[in-house]
């Protein structure tokens, strides 16, 4: 039996400050893994989270990959993956809610 040297007992990395600030600017105050997962599940129709094997983790310099529709994001922690996916969904929802720009704003 082999043991994983990237032990499952190591604590998750905290969210990068810029990521936490972007989430807070969009009204997401709870930044722990469970709260971010629940927020993501409220906004995402579906997603898939993978823990990368050691070879892939070294190649892509990430520990987790989250698939969201046709996109994927490589992240260092589960919380970061949930946060980045949630930001994409919130940004897409904001863009969809904004009216399209007018070609000629002075026209009646």
Buried (B, 14 or more C-beta within 10 A) or exposed (E): EEEEEEEEEEEBEEBBEEBBEBBEEEEBEEBEBEBBBEBBEEBBEEBEBBEBEEEBBEEEEBBBBBBBEEEBBBBBBBBBBBBBBBBBBBEEEEEEEEEEEEEEEEEE
